[in-house]
Amino acid sequence: MRELKRKLTFLALIVLLCFASRVEGVEVVLKSGKVIQGELIRETNTTISLQLASSQIEISKLSIKTIDGRPPFESARAQTKPNVPIPKDVLVPAGDFLMGVIRGKENPVHTVYLDAFRIDALEVTNAAYRAFLETANRKAPRYWNDPKYNADKQPVVGVTYEDAKAYCQSQGKRLPTEAEWERAARGPHSRLFPWGDRFDAERTNTRETKHRRPSPVGSYPNGASPEGVFDMSGNVWEWCHDWFDKEYYGQTSTKNPKGPASGKKRIIRGGGWTAPHTDMAHRRGEKPNKTYPSLGFRCAKSISSQ
């Protein structure tokens, strides 16, 4: 016990040094008087597991208290920022890439050429969408007043396809095509995930991470794509420009494809916090007026329109 106490005290000192600013979520108070703050991931009769900024720890339970009024998703991880500022958008250079995988509606794998374009580095936030609503003649989206989903740095959710399209147009942009989205997510070498070919729950917010709500955008710098696009895997599904057709890959153009001419559903991509891990080739269609708390968007822009 003495040795355990010594180790826990040392760990607490490290945590306090690493996170000088106040972290919202759960405080674990050690007998030494030191405090570890983070997000409660799992609790048993004898142990608790905390999510810190870059790792998860499990320690013997001494005492635990919830910080009143502070949502648990605002964890140390959510407050962590990359060492360099995140740009507003990033350039994806022109070139070929392999789109699709050998399965179902993602088949066949085919080579697609895309002109250079820019895409938002982050999903559109509640703060950005709030500024849009102040001048736009549009209703606030579903879940707008739900404290689980309306923090400024969380991605806006509950938006329809037309809501997302209108926002992007107000910024002089547009929704990315399905091909642009996949290229930005998978990189030039068509990885299954932005970081590689194996799923890693430490790099994304999906059902496996058990956050149970959208994370503030940019919370997972180690999950960014090669060009520096964040949250393409998990957090929230994202609207794309294209109509959905499960047979489209067999008849698509190989240069700057923009999807079928018509349809009943629009493409959404990327998976979300409610979904099991979804690779970057996965395609899904959703009715344009559909809204739910794990569906948001980001914008893109053609280089020629600058």
N, C-alpha and C positions, 0 to 999 in steps of 0.2 A: 504493500500500500504506500509506503514511504517513497519507493522508487516511482510508482505511478503518479503520485502527487507532484514529485519533482519534475517529471516529464510534462505533465499538464501545465504546470506553472510556466515552464520554459516555452511551451507551445503558445500559451496565452500572450506572453511577452512578444513573441514573434508576430502574432496576429495584430496586436495593438500597434506595433511599429510599422507594419505594412499598411494598415488602414487607419491613418490618423484622423480622417474625417469620419463623422458619425454614420454608421451603417444601419439601415432600417431592416427590421425583421424580427429575429429572436436573439435574446441575450442568454448565454450560458454562464452562470456565475460559479467559479471554482472556489474551493475552500480557502485558497490563498487570497481571495478577494479580487483576483483578476477576472476579466470578462472577455468571452469570445462572442463575437456577433456574426450572424450569418443567416441563411435561410434554412428553416427546418425541413429536412428531406424525409426523415423517418424517425419514429420514436418507439421504443419498446419499454418494458418495465425497468430495464437496467442500463440501456444505452440510448444515445441520441446520435443522429447523423446530421451534420451541418454541411451546406454548400457554401464554400467561401468563393473568393474571386476566381480562382483557377483550379481548385481541387475540392474534393469531398473528404471530410474526416469523420471518424466515429470515436466517441469518447464515453467513458463511464459517466452516468448521470449523477450530478450532485444536486443542483437546483436549476430550474428553468423558468423564465417568465416571458410573456409576450409583451412587446412594447405597444401600449395602447394606441390605437388609431393609425398604426403604421402597417401598410399592406406588406405581407411577407415576400412578394415578388421583388420588392426593392432590396435585394440582397447585395452582398459585397460584389458578387459577380456582375450584377446589373449596373453597379456604380463604376466598375473598372472600365477604363478607356485605353485604346491602343496608345503606343508611345508617340505616334504621329497623328496629327489631326485627320479626321475622315473628310475627304473632299465631298462636295455636293453631288457630283456625278463623276463617272470614269469613262475613259475612251476604250472602246473595244475595236481593235484594228480590223481592217478588211481582210478577208481570206476565207479559206475552206475549213470546214470541220465536219466530223462524222456525227450525224444526228440520229437518235433512236437507239434501240437495243433489240436483240433477237427475242421478242416475245409479243404476243397480243397486239394491242393497238399502238405499241411503240415500234413495231416491225413494219417494213424492213429497215435495217441500218442503211443510211444513204448519205452521200456527200452533198453538203449545201454550201454555197458561196454567199457571203453577206458583205455588203458595203460596210464601211466603218460607221459606227454609231456611238452615241453616248447613252448611258443608262444610270439612273440614280444609284448612288452607292448604298443608300438606305431606303427602307420602306417608308412611305409617307406617314408622318406622325399625326397624332391628334392636334398638336400645337399648329402644325402647318395647315391642317384641314380646317381648324378653327378660324385661322386668318382668311382662308378662302370663303368660308360661310359668311363672314362679315360683309362681304361685297357681292356674293353670288345669291341669286334668287332660288335657293334650294333648301330643302328641309334637312335638319340634322339627321345623321344616320341612326339606325337602330343601335341600341346599347350606349348611345352618346352620354347618357346621364348615369350609367352604371359604373360605380367606382372601381370595379374589377377591371374595366377596360378603358377608362378615360384619362389616365395619366398623360401628361404632355408628351413624354418621350416614348410612350407605347405607340405601336402602329395603329392607325385608324382602322376600325373594323365595322362590320355591319353596313358596308357600302355596296350599292348595286354596280353593275357594269357601267351604266350611264353616269352614276356619281363619279366613278373613277375616271372615266373618259373626260367628263367636264372639268374635273380638277386639273388633269394633265394639260388640256387645251388652255386653261387659264394661265398656265405657266409657260406657254409657248412650246409645249411638248405633246406627247401622245403615249398611249399604252404600247409597250413593246410587243412585237410579234412573237409568236410562239418560238420561232427559230432564234430570234434575238435573245429571248429569255434563256433558252437552253444553252446557247453559246456563252452568254455571260456567266451562267451558273457552272458549266462544266469546264470552261477554259478551252484553249486551242487543242488540247490532247484528249478531249471528251471523257473526262473522269466521270465516274458514277456519282460522286459527291464533290462539292467544291474543293475539298482538301485532298482527295484521293479516291480509291476504289472500295474502301471499307468504311462502314458506318462507325461514327464515334460520337457517343452521347454527350461528351464533354464539349463538343463544338457546335451544338445546336439545341433548340428548344422544341422537343417533340414529346409524344406521350411517354416515352421512356424516361425523360428527365423529370417528370412529375411536377412541373412548375404550376400547372393548372390555370394558366393565363398567359397572354402574350408578354414577352420580355421587352424592356426598353430596346429600341432599335440599336444595333451595333454592339450588343452585349457579348457577342462571341467573336472577338477578332481572329481567333484561331480557326474559325469556320468560314472565313472569307474566301472568295474565288481567286484564281490567279491574278485577275485584273484588279482585285480589291473591292468586290461587290459583296455586301454583308447580308446575312439572313436569307439567302436563297434557299437553304435547306431549313425547313421548319419555321417556327414562330407563327407566321400566317400564310395561308395560300394566297396567291397573287393573280389578279385578273390579267389576261393577255388580250391582244387585239382580235385574234382569230376566232372564227366559228369552229366548233368542234365537229370532226368527222373521224370516226375510228378507222376508216379506210383511207384517209387522206394521204398517208405516207406512201402508199402505192402509186399515187398519181400526182404528187406534188412537183412543183417547179424546183429546179436545183439552184436557182439564183433568186435571192431575196424573196422567198415564199411568204405570202400574206394570208394563207388559209383559204378555205372554200368561199365561194361567193355568197353563200347563205347557209342558214342552219337554224336550229332551235336552241342550241347551247353555245356558250362561249368557253374558251379554254381557260382553265386555272392551273397554276403550276406551283410546285415547291413543297407541298405538305404544310402542316401547321402544328400548333401545340397540342391539338386534340388527336392527331393522327400518329400511328406508328411510323417509324422512319421511312421516308420516301426518297428514292433516288431521283436524280435530276433529269432523267429521261421520262419519268412517269407523266402520263397525260390524263387529264380529267376534264369533263365537260360539266358546265353548270348553267342553269337558266339565268339570263341576264338580270332578272329582277330578284334573284336569290340573295339573301343576306344571312350571315351567321358570324359568331364571334371569333372565328379563326380565318376570316377572309378579308384581305386588304389589297394593296397594290403598290406599285412604284411606276415611275414614268421613264420614257426614253425619248431620244431626239436624233433625227437623221443629221449627219454632218452637213449635208448640202443645204439644210434649212437654217443654219446658223448665220 
